[in-house]
Amino acid sequence: MTEMTEKSAEVPRRLFVDDSARDPSSMIWYALPGGFFDVPVDALDPEPGSGQEAHLDQALALVLDLVPGDRRDRYAGALRDVRFMAGQMRSGGVIGCSLGMHYADDGSSASSVFTVALTDIEWAPAKVTAVRAVSLRESAENVALLTLPGSRPAAISDTVITMPALEGVPSHEVYQCNLYIPAPSGTQLGVLTLSTTAVGSRKHYRELMLGIAHTVSFHDPLPEIERTARDDNATGPDGGAIASDFG
């Protein structure tokens, strides 16, 4: 997993390259707008008996030590839930997770969760894979086929899900948007998902996901990005800013 975070700036927009983008084991690259923060899914779901698990247990124990005694059981339960969800995401092929904090149209704050999953599939033409993936999604709405840079096919869909009421949390609606992007090899499928309680801003979030789709790459884009930066620095007035095709 590789993340290239894009933060709001003066035109042209600038790309800030996360350290993960230079990881030689990376399998997928993508850009995120400002306001998203990485969640270390691997660190929250370590191998049993590993040194990483021991470090996580120590960190969680320190957190619980700071919690008032009458709330400790509640916090301990919440931390267990976080670890469980991290394990569920990893078992579902999720290799990247980010939390987003933004302002909704009415000026209130809105949160979102963005995940990236990469799964192995049987070979098929990329367009067939994209159509098949989106058609298998339950309750998919507003389905559309996309043509990404390099004439690569992809698909997008969205829907509104009603979450059941839980203890202390009333029933509520969640907007979810999914991107399905086949890898050029034809044997892997990238699934990028954004979920948010800001249902009234669904048009904005769908456009955000369309922008993200155009930044997804299954090969290292950094050499080309850095070459563009050098050229801009030599000839352009923007001081070497890396212009992005986001949005």
Secondary structure, DSSP 8 states (H G I E B T S, - for coil): -EEEEEE--SSS-EEEE-GGGG-TT---EEEE-TTEEE--HHHHS--TTSHHHHHHHHHHHHHHHTS-GGGHHHHHHHHHHHHHHHHHHHHTTEEEEEEEEEE-TTS-EEEEEEEEEEEE-----HHHHHHHHHHTSTT-EEEEEEEETTTEEEEEEEEEEEE--BTTB--EEEEEEEEEEE-TTSSEEEEEEEEES-GGGHHHHHHHHHHHHTT-BSS--HHHHHHHHHHHHHH-SSTT-------
